[in-house]
Amino acid sequence: MSTSPAAEGPSASVIAYRSSSFYKLAASPLPEWTLSGLCAASAPLAKAGSGFPHFGIMMGLSAVWAGSGYMKYMGDSENGSGTTTAWCLTYLFFNLKRTLRQPKPMPSLVLSSVLINLAISGRKNFETEFGV
């Protein structure tokens, strides 16, 4: 009778990931708070044709990412990573094409920060949810 992979315990890649500094960074609120501050600082630049979404959207995303950093700060790194992953994917879905079509420094910096946060929190989220 065969056993399921979940019954065998975590895989070697999951064990290696949990002992890495990348995992510790994913449990820290600093990436989200950095992205939140960057969005809040760039929100006044959000005008038509600037490559950014509307001012209210930038401030809303800043608040969401600050909140997900607060979740991690309070010890709930799984939900904080899930929130960050979801909103980073949402930002990319709505703004990737606009930012790539109008390559300006600040929208490109925000986009690269979103991608970095997606890589950090997305890996933790998929490890938590799927054991990958």
Accessible surface in RSA format (square Angstrom, percent):
REM  Atomic radii and reference values for relative SASA: ProtOr
REM  Chains: A
REM  Algorithm: Lee & Richards
REM  Probe-radius: 1.40
REM  Slices: 20
REM RES _ NUM      All-atoms   Total-Side   Main-Chain    Non-polar    All polar
REM                ABS   REL    ABS   REL    ABS   REL    ABS   REL    ABS   REL
RES MET A   1   239.60 124.1 153.81 101.8  85.79 204.3 131.15 111.5 108.45 143.7
RES SER A   2   109.01  92.1  76.61 102.2  32.40  74.6  50.78 108.1  58.23  81.6
RES THR A   3    91.77  65.3  70.43  71.4  21.33  50.8  65.21  87.6  26.56  40.1
RES SER A   4    63.11  53.3  51.26  68.4  11.85  27.3  44.45  94.6  18.66  26.1
RES PRO A   5   109.83  80.0 104.20  95.0   5.63  20.5 104.87  86.6   4.96  30.8
RES ALA A   6    95.29  87.6  62.93  97.1  32.36  73.6  74.42 104.8  20.86  55.3
RES ALA A   7    78.57  72.2  36.85  56.9  41.73  94.9  48.73  68.6  29.85  79.1
RES GLU A   8   128.65  73.9  89.01  67.3  39.64  94.4  37.62  72.8  91.03  74.3
RES GLY A   9    34.60  42.7   0.00   N/A  34.60  42.7  23.32  64.0  11.28  25.3
RES PRO A  10    74.57  54.3  49.94  45.5  24.63  89.5  59.92  49.5  14.65  91.1
RES SER A  11    57.58  48.7  44.69  59.6  12.89  29.7  51.84 110.4   5.74   8.0
RES ALA A  12    84.50  77.7  69.77 107.7  14.73  33.5  73.45 103.4  11.05  29.3
RES SER A  13    67.34  56.9  55.62  74.2  11.71  27.0  48.40 103.1  18.94  26.5
RES VAL A  14     2.05   1.4   2.05   1.9   0.00   0.0   2.05   1.8   0.00   0.0
RES ILE A  15   100.17  57.0  98.04  73.0   2.13   5.1  99.74  71.8   0.43   1.2
RES ALA A  16    61.95  57.0  50.47  77.9  11.48  26.1  56.77  79.9   5.18  13.7
RES TYR A  17    14.70   6.9   9.75   5.6   4.94  12.9  14.23  10.7   0.47   0.6
RES ARG A  18   113.19  47.5 100.40  51.2  12.79  30.5  32.35  44.2  80.84  49.0
RES SER A  19    83.72  70.7  58.23  77.7  25.49  58.7  47.11 100.3  36.60  51.3
RES SER A  20    36.53  30.9  27.93  37.3   8.61  19.8  36.38  77.5   0.16   0.2
RES SER A  21    90.69  76.6  80.41 107.3  10.28  23.7  45.35  96.6  45.34  63.5
RES PHE A  22    80.17  40.1  77.05  47.7   3.12   8.1  79.85  48.4   0.33   0.9
RES TYR A  23    53.52  25.0  53.52  30.5   0.00   0.0  26.00  19.5  27.52  33.9
RES LYS A  24   129.76  63.3 120.69  74.1   9.07  21.6 103.71  93.3  26.05  27.7
RES LEU A  25    73.99  41.2  69.81  49.9   4.18  10.5  73.24  51.4   0.75   2.0
RES ALA A  26     0.00   0.0   0.00   0.0   0.00   0.0   0.00   0.0   0.00   0.0
RES ALA A  27    39.60  36.4  30.06  46.4   9.53  21.7  30.39  42.8   9.20  24.4
RES SER A  28    25.61  21.6  21.39  28.5   4.22   9.7  21.20  45.1   4.41   6.2
RES PRO A  29    20.22  14.7  20.22  18.4   0.00   0.0  20.22  16.7   0.00   0.0
RES LEU A  30   110.40  61.5 110.16  78.8   0.24   0.6 110.37  77.5   0.03   0.1
RES PRO A  31    14.20  10.3   6.46   5.9   7.74  28.1  13.98  11.5   0.21   1.3
RES GLU A  32     0.00   0.0   0.00   0.0   0.00   0.0   0.00   0.0   0.00   0.0
RES TRP A  33    92.16  37.0  82.60  40.0   9.56  22.4  78.56  41.9  13.60  22.1
RES THR A  34    94.07  66.9  83.33  84.5  10.74  25.6  69.22  93.0  24.85  37.6
RES LEU A  35     0.81   0.4   0.01   0.0   0.80   2.0   0.62   0.4   0.18   0.5
RES SER A  36    10.12   8.6  10.12  13.5   0.00   0.0   2.32   4.9   7.80  10.9
RES GLY A  37    38.48  47.5   0.00   N/A  38.48  47.5  34.23  93.9   4.25   9.5
RES LEU A  38    33.52  18.7  28.14  20.1   5.38  13.5  31.51  22.1   2.02   5.4
RES CYS A  39     0.00   0.0   0.00   0.0   0.00   0.0   0.00   0.0   0.00   0.0
RES ALA A  40    37.82  34.8  29.25  45.1   8.57  19.5  29.49  41.5   8.34  22.1
RES ALA A  41    71.31  65.6  44.37  68.5  26.94  61.3  55.34  77.9  15.97  42.3
RES SER A  42     0.00   0.0   0.00   0.0   0.00   0.0   0.00   0.0   0.00   0.0
RES ALA A  43     0.38   0.3   0.02   0.0   0.36   0.8   0.02   0.0   0.36   0.9
RES PRO A  44    81.62  59.5  67.92  61.9  13.70  49.8  73.41  60.6   8.21  51.0
RES LEU A  45    84.99  47.3  80.48  57.6   4.51  11.3  81.40  57.2   3.59   9.7
RES ALA A  46    15.19  14.0   0.00   0.0  15.19  34.5   0.86   1.2  14.32  37.9
RES LYS A  47   141.49  69.0 128.77  79.0  12.73  30.3 111.13 100.0  30.36  32.3
RES ALA A  48   113.49 104.3  69.78 107.7  43.71  99.4  82.29 115.9  31.20  82.7
RES GLY A  49    47.82  59.0   0.00   N/A  47.82  59.0  28.91  79.3  18.91  42.4
RES SER A  50    20.46  17.3  14.13  18.9   6.33  14.6  18.41  39.2   2.05   2.9
RES GLY A  51     1.34   1.6   0.00   N/A   1.34   1.6   0.00   0.0   1.34   3.0
RES PHE A  52    10.91   5.5   2.12   1.3   8.79  22.9   2.12   1.3   8.79  25.2
RES PRO A  53     6.40   4.7   3.78   3.4   2.62   9.5   5.88   4.9   0.52   3.2
RES HIS A  54   130.14  71.1 116.68  81.1  13.46  34.4  89.23  92.0  40.91  47.6
RES PHE A  55    98.33  49.2  98.08  60.7   0.26   0.7  98.08  59.5   0.26   0.7
RES GLY A  56    38.91  48.0   0.00   N/A  38.91  48.0  29.39  80.6   9.52  21.3
RES ILE A  57    94.14  53.6  87.89  65.5   6.24  15.0  93.32  67.2   0.82   2.2
RES MET A  58     0.00   0.0   0.00   0.0   0.00   0.0   0.00   0.0   0.00   0.0
RES MET A  59    78.53  40.7  74.67  49.4   3.86   9.2  72.89  62.0   5.64   7.5
RES GLY A  60    34.50  42.5   0.00   N/A  34.50  42.5  33.21  91.1   1.29   2.9
RES LEU A  61    11.31   6.3  10.14   7.3   1.17   2.9  10.18   7.1   1.13   3.0
RES SER A  62     8.28   7.0   8.27  11.0   0.01   0.0   0.82   1.7   7.46  10.4
RES ALA A  63    66.10  60.8  50.45  77.8  15.66  35.6  57.39  80.8   8.72  23.1
RES VAL A  64    43.96  28.9  36.27  32.8   7.68  18.5  42.86  37.2   1.09   3.0
RES TRP A  65     0.00   0.0   0.00   0.0   0.00   0.0   0.00   0.0   0.00   0.0
RES ALA A  66    36.77  33.8  34.66  53.5   2.11   4.8  34.85  49.1   1.92   5.1
RES GLY A  67    30.40  37.5   0.00   N/A  30.40  37.5  28.30  77.7   2.10   4.7
RES SER A  68     0.14   0.1   0.00   0.0   0.14   0.3   0.00   0.0   0.14   0.2
RES GLY A  69     0.00   0.0   0.00   N/A   0.00   0.0   0.00   0.0   0.00   0.0
RES TYR A  70   121.94  56.9 121.94  69.4   0.00   0.0  89.37  67.2  32.57  40.2
RES MET A  71    66.50  34.4  62.80  41.6   3.70   8.8  62.72  53.3   3.78   5.0
RES LYS A  72     7.56   3.7   0.00   0.0   7.56  18.0   0.00   0.0   7.56   8.1
RES TYR A  73   140.30  65.5 116.74  66.4  23.56  61.3  70.95  53.3  69.34  85.5
RES MET A  74   122.75  63.6  90.15  59.7  32.60  77.6  85.68  72.8  37.07  49.1
RES GLY A  75    63.02  77.7   0.00   N/A  63.02  77.7  34.66  95.1  28.35  63.5
RES ASP A  76    54.53  38.2  51.54  51.3   2.99   7.1  24.32  57.2  30.20  30.1
RES SER A  77    15.72  13.3  15.72  21.0   0.00   0.0   4.86  10.4  10.86  15.2
RES GLU A  78    76.31  43.8  71.68  54.2   4.63  11.0  25.84  50.0  50.47  41.2
RES ASN A  79    88.35  60.9  85.23  82.4   3.12   7.5  12.38  29.8  75.97  73.4
RES GLY A  80     0.00   0.0   0.00   N/A   0.00   0.0   0.00   0.0   0.00   0.0
RES SER A  81     0.01   0.0   0.01   0.0   0.00   0.0   0.01   0.0   0.00   0.0
RES GLY A  82    20.62  25.4   0.00   N/A  20.62  25.4  15.86  43.5   4.76  10.7
RES THR A  83    33.52  23.8  26.58  26.9   6.95  16.6  18.16  24.4  15.37  23.2
RES THR A  84     0.00   0.0   0.00   0.0   0.00   0.0   0.00   0.0   0.00   0.0
RES THR A  85     6.18   4.4   6.18   6.3   0.00   0.0   6.18   8.3   0.00   0.0
RES ALA A  86    52.39  48.2  44.21  68.2   8.18  18.6  50.39  71.0   2.00   5.3
RES TRP A  87   100.18  40.2 100.18  48.5   0.00   0.0  81.52  43.5  18.65  30.3
RES CYS A  88     0.00   0.0   0.00   0.0   0.00   0.0   0.00   0.0   0.00   0.0
RES LEU A  89    90.16  50.2  86.31  61.7   3.84   9.7  86.66  60.9   3.50   9.4
RES THR A  90    48.82  34.7  44.23  44.8   4.58  10.9  26.83  36.0  21.99  33.2
RES TYR A  91     2.27   1.1   0.00   0.0   2.27   5.9   2.27   1.7   0.00   0.0
RES LEU A  92    21.99  12.2  19.50  14.0   2.49   6.3  19.70  13.8   2.29   6.2
RES PHE A  93   164.36  82.2 132.63  82.1  31.73  82.6 141.78  86.0  22.57  64.6
RES PHE A  94   132.76  66.4 114.25  70.8  18.50  48.1 117.39  71.2  15.36  44.0
RES ASN A  95     4.83   3.3   4.83   4.7   0.00   0.0   0.00   0.0   4.83   4.7
RES LEU A  96    68.21  38.0  68.03  48.7   0.18   0.4  68.03  47.8   0.18   0.5
RES LYS A  97   150.13  73.2 142.54  87.5   7.59  18.1  91.11  82.0  59.01  62.9
RES ARG A  98    87.45  36.7  83.76  42.7   3.69   8.8  29.55  40.4  57.90  35.1
RES THR A  99     1.60   1.1   0.71   0.7   0.88   2.1   0.71   1.0   0.88   1.3
RES LEU A 100   115.80  64.5  96.32  68.9  19.48  49.0  97.58  68.5  18.22  49.0
RES ARG A 101   160.08  67.2 132.69  67.6  27.39  65.2  67.98  92.9  92.10  55.8
RES GLN A 102    62.80  35.1  57.66  42.1   5.14  12.2  21.32  45.4  41.48  31.5
RES PRO A 103   108.10  78.8  83.67  76.3  24.44  88.8  84.82  70.0  23.28 144.7
RES LYS A 104    86.12  42.0  83.83  51.4   2.29   5.5  59.80  53.8  26.32  28.0
RES PRO A 105   116.32  84.8 101.85  92.8  14.46  52.6 112.17  92.6   4.14  25.8
RES MET A 106    59.18  30.6  58.53  38.7   0.65   1.6  36.79  31.3  22.39  29.7
RES PRO A 107     3.63   2.6   3.63   3.3   0.00   0.0   3.63   3.0   0.00   0.0
RES SER A 108    44.94  38.0  40.63  54.2   4.31   9.9  31.01  66.0  13.93  19.5
RES LEU A 109    86.08  47.9  81.90  58.6   4.18  10.5  85.42  60.0   0.66   1.8
RES VAL A 110     0.00   0.0   0.00   0.0   0.00   0.0   0.00   0.0   0.00   0.0
RES LEU A 111    12.11   6.7  12.11   8.7   0.00   0.0  12.11   8.5   0.00   0.0
RES SER A 112    46.06  38.9  44.47  59.3   1.59   3.7  36.89  78.6   9.17  12.8
RES SER A 113    20.46  17.3  18.73  25.0   1.73   4.0   7.27  15.5  13.18  18.5
RES VAL A 114     0.00   0.0   0.00   0.0   0.00   0.0   0.00   0.0   0.00   0.0
RES LEU A 115    82.16  45.8  76.86  55.0   5.30  13.3  77.16  54.2   5.00  13.5
RES ILE A 116   102.82  58.5 100.10  74.6   2.72   6.5 102.74  74.0   0.08   0.2
RES ASN A 117     6.19   4.3   6.19   6.0   0.00   0.0   0.00   0.0   6.19   6.0
RES LEU A 118    34.05  19.0  32.31  23.1   1.74   4.4  32.31  22.7   1.74   4.7
RES ALA A 119    57.24  52.6  42.87  66.2  14.37  32.7  54.89  77.3   2.35   6.2
RES ILE A 120     9.27   5.3   9.27   6.9   0.00   0.0   9.27   6.7   0.00   0.0
RES SER A 121     0.00   0.0   0.00   0.0   0.00   0.0   0.00   0.0   0.00   0.0
RES GLY A 122     4.47   5.5   0.00   N/A   4.47   5.5   4.47  12.3   0.00   0.0
RES ARG A 123    68.75  28.9  62.55  31.9   6.20  14.8  36.80  50.3  31.95  19.4
RES LYS A 124     1.94   0.9   1.94   1.2   0.00   0.0   0.00   0.0   1.94   2.1
RES ASN A 125    24.93  17.2  24.93  24.1   0.00   0.0   0.00   0.0  24.93  24.1
RES PHE A 126    97.26  48.7  97.26  60.2   0.00   0.0  97.26  59.0   0.00   0.0
RES GLU A 127     6.95   4.0   4.03   3.1   2.92   6.9   0.00   0.0   6.95   5.7
RES THR A 128    54.50  38.8  25.77  26.1  28.73  68.5  28.68  38.5  25.82  39.0
RES GLU A 129   113.16  65.0  82.97  62.8  30.19  71.9  15.20  29.4  97.97  80.0
RES PHE A 130   134.71  67.4 102.31  63.4  32.40  84.3 110.29  66.9  24.41  69.9
RES GLY A 131    44.61  55.0   0.00   N/A  44.61  55.0  25.31  69.5  19.30  43.2
RES VAL A 132   100.45  66.1  90.84  82.2   9.61  23.2 100.45  87.3   0.00   0.0
END  Absolute sums over single chains surface
CHAIN  1 A     7466.4       6029.7       1436.7       5441.9       2024.4
END  Absolute sums over all chains
TOTAL          7466.4       6029.7       1436.7       5441.9       2024.4
